[in-house]
Amino acid sequence: WSTAKVLARDPVRDLALLRVEGLHDSVLPVGKHLVPFAKAVSPGDAVHSMSHPVGLEFAWAYGAGFVRQRGQVSLTGRDEPEDRVGVTVMQLPAQSNSPGGPVLNAKFELVGILAARDAAFGNVGYAASPEEIQNFLDVALTGRVPHTWPGVVSRLFAEWSLAKAIAAETKAHEALFQWSCGDRKSTR
């Protein structure tokens, strides 16, 4: 078993970016992908998933099925317009208590990430679409070149936060220097 640190989370897309402890950047640098994203996903395409259902004694459960459709739905449980994201709906033995597993096509390309959304009828799985995953990563991975406007905005916020931290650290060093020189009044 490994532990991981959550680097970013998007509850609307039901996605999280994790850094697995013990997996060094030299093995897989942040922003690089072991699995390429699917370029096109169409109804009828074969899909394969791996998940880890809660309550099962074995580590992984394999599922096979096919793409039913693609569209915009809410993965949050609320059906608000701002919660609608691009999803792939699959005929697949998936359970709402085992989200986060990859869904691959026959070419081993990423079709989606299993979501926690529960289906009204059995053997239906929902997954954030490859485009939604790419948009999420573009915002979350601020150490690489952005490809979308939300990615640019996230870089600006990251730079602004860094600038504020540097300014605060500079002020602290100035205060410590003044304190060490005996100037107690200007450090308050």
C-alpha positions as CSV (number, residue, x, y, z in Angstrom):
1,W,0.0,0.0,0.0
2,S,1.1,3.6,-0.7
3,T,0.0,6.9,0.7
4,A,-0.6,10.0,-1.4
5,K,-0.8,13.7,-0.9
6,V,-3.8,15.6,-2.6
7,L,-2.2,18.3,-4.7
8,A,-5.5,19.6,-6.2
9,R,-9.2,18.7,-6.1
10,D,-12.2,19.6,-8.3
11,P,-15.5,18.5,-6.7
12,V,-17.5,19.5,-9.8
13,R,-15.5,17.2,-12.0
14,D,-15.1,14.7,-9.2
15,L,-11.3,14.7,-9.8
16,A,-8.3,14.8,-7.6
17,L,-4.6,15.1,-8.4
18,L,-2.4,13.0,-6.1
19,R,1.3,12.6,-5.5
20,V,2.0,9.1,-4.5
21,E,4.7,8.9,-1.8
22,G,7.8,7.0,-3.0
23,L,7.2,7.8,-6.6
24,H,9.9,10.3,-7.5
25,D,9.7,12.9,-10.2
26,S,12.6,11.2,-11.9
27,V,10.3,8.3,-12.6
28,L,7.4,10.4,-13.8
29,P,7.8,14.2,-13.7
30,V,4.6,16.2,-12.8
31,G,2.6,16.9,-15.9
32,K,3.8,13.9,-17.8
33,H,1.3,11.1,-18.5
34,L,1.8,7.3,-18.5
35,V,-1.4,6.9,-20.4
36,P,-2.2,9.2,-23.4
37,F,-5.6,10.8,-23.6
38,A,-8.1,9.4,-26.1
39,K,-8.5,11.7,-29.1
40,A,-12.0,10.5,-29.9
41,V,-14.6,8.7,-27.9
42,S,-17.8,7.4,-29.6
43,P,-20.8,5.3,-28.6
44,G,-20.0,1.6,-28.9
45,D,-16.3,2.0,-28.2
46,A,-15.0,-0.8,-25.9
47,V,-13.8,0.4,-22.5
48,H,-11.9,-1.2,-19.6
49,S,-11.8,0.0,-16.0
50,M,-9.9,-0.7,-12.8
51,S,-11.4,0.3,-9.5
52,H,-11.1,-0.5,-5.8
53,P,-14.6,-1.0,-4.4
54,V,-15.0,-0.3,-0.8
55,G,-15.6,-3.4,1.3
56,L,-13.9,-5.9,-1.0
57,E,-11.0,-7.8,0.3
58,F,-9.0,-7.8,-2.9
59,A,-7.2,-4.7,-4.2
60,W,-8.6,-4.1,-7.6
61,A,-11.7,-5.0,-9.7
62,Y,-11.6,-5.1,-13.5
63,G,-14.6,-4.1,-15.5
64,A,-15.3,-4.2,-19.3
65,G,-18.0,-2.6,-21.2
66,F,-18.7,0.0,-23.9
67,V,-19.4,3.8,-24.3
68,R,-23.1,4.5,-24.2
69,Q,-23.0,8.2,-24.9
70,R,-21.2,11.5,-24.2
71,G,-22.7,14.6,-22.9
72,Q,-23.0,17.2,-20.1
73,V,-24.3,16.1,-16.7
74,S,-23.7,16.9,-13.1
75,L,-21.4,14.6,-11.2
76,T,-22.0,16.4,-7.8
77,G,-25.5,15.1,-7.1
78,R,-27.0,18.6,-7.6
79,D,-28.4,19.4,-11.1
80,E,-27.4,23.0,-11.3
81,P,-26.2,24.4,-14.6
82,E,-22.8,25.4,-13.2
83,D,-22.3,21.7,-12.1
84,R,-22.7,20.3,-15.6
85,V,-19.4,18.9,-17.0
86,G,-18.4,16.8,-20.0
87,V,-18.8,13.1,-19.2
88,T,-18.6,9.7,-20.8
89,V,-21.5,7.4,-19.9
90,M,-20.6,3.8,-20.1
91,Q,-22.3,0.4,-19.9
92,L,-19.9,-0.9,-17.3
93,P,-20.0,-2.7,-14.0
94,A,-19.1,0.4,-12.0
95,Q,-20.2,1.3,-8.4
96,S,-20.6,4.7,-6.9
97,N,-18.4,3.6,-4.0
98,S,-15.3,3.0,-6.1
99,P,-14.6,6.3,-8.0
100,G,-11.1,7.4,-9.2
101,G,-10.2,4.4,-11.4
102,P,-9.0,4.9,-14.9
103,V,-11.2,4.0,-17.9
104,L,-9.2,3.0,-21.0
105,N,-10.2,2.2,-24.6
106,A,-8.8,-0.7,-26.6
107,K,-5.7,1.4,-27.6
108,F,-4.9,1.9,-23.9
109,E,-5.8,5.6,-24.1
110,L,-7.6,7.4,-21.2
111,V,-11.3,7.7,-21.9
112,G,-12.1,9.0,-18.4
113,I,-11.8,8.7,-14.6
114,L,-14.7,6.9,-12.8
115,A,-16.9,9.3,-10.9
116,A,-18.8,8.7,-7.7
117,R,-22.2,9.5,-9.4
118,D,-24.7,6.7,-8.8
119,A,-26.8,5.5,-11.8
120,A,-30.5,5.2,-11.7
121,F,-30.2,1.7,-13.1
122,G,-27.4,-0.9,-12.9
123,N,-24.1,-1.3,-14.7
124,V,-23.8,2.3,-15.7
125,G,-20.7,4.2,-15.0
126,Y,-19.9,7.9,-15.3
127,A,-16.5,9.4,-16.0
128,A,-15.2,12.9,-16.5
129,S,-14.3,13.2,-20.2
130,P,-10.7,13.4,-21.4
131,E,-11.2,17.1,-22.1
132,E,-12.4,17.8,-18.6
133,I,-9.4,15.9,-17.2
134,Q,-7.1,18.0,-19.4
135,N,-8.7,21.2,-18.3
136,F,-8.5,20.2,-14.6
137,L,-4.7,19.4,-15.0
138,D,-4.1,22.6,-16.9
139,V,-5.4,24.6,-13.8
140,A,-3.8,22.2,-11.2
141,L,-0.3,21.9,-12.7
142,T,0.9,25.4,-12.4
143,G,4.5,24.4,-13.1
144,R,3.9,23.9,-16.8
145,V,2.8,26.1,-19.8
146,P,-1.0,26.7,-19.7
147,H,-3.2,25.8,-22.6
148,T,-6.5,27.4,-21.5
149,W,-7.6,30.7,-20.0
150,P,-8.4,29.1,-16.6
151,G,-4.9,27.7,-16.8
152,V,-3.5,31.2,-17.4
153,V,-5.5,32.6,-14.5
154,S,-4.3,29.8,-12.1
155,R,-0.7,30.7,-13.1
156,L,-1.4,34.4,-12.3
157,F,-2.8,33.5,-8.9
158,A,0.1,31.2,-8.2
159,E,2.6,34.0,-9.1
160,W,0.7,36.5,-7.0
161,S,0.7,34.1,-4.0
162,L,4.5,33.6,-4.5
163,A,5.1,37.3,-4.7
164,K,3.1,37.9,-1.5
165,A,5.1,35.2,0.2
166,I,8.4,36.6,-0.9
167,A,7.4,40.1,0.2
168,A,6.4,38.8,3.6
169,E,9.6,36.9,4.0
170,T,11.6,40.0,3.0
171,K,9.8,42.1,5.6
172,A,10.5,39.4,8.2
173,H,14.2,39.4,7.4
174,E,14.3,43.2,7.5
175,A,12.6,43.2,11.0
176,L,15.0,40.6,12.3
177,F,18.0,42.6,11.0
178,Q,16.6,45.8,12.6
179,W,15.9,43.9,15.9
180,S,19.5,42.5,15.9
181,C,20.8,46.1,15.4
182,G,18.9,47.2,18.5
183,D,16.1,49.0,16.6
184,R,13.1,47.8,18.6
185,K,10.6,50.5,17.6
186,S,10.5,50.0,13.8
187,T,10.0,46.2,14.1
188,R,6.5,46.6,15.6
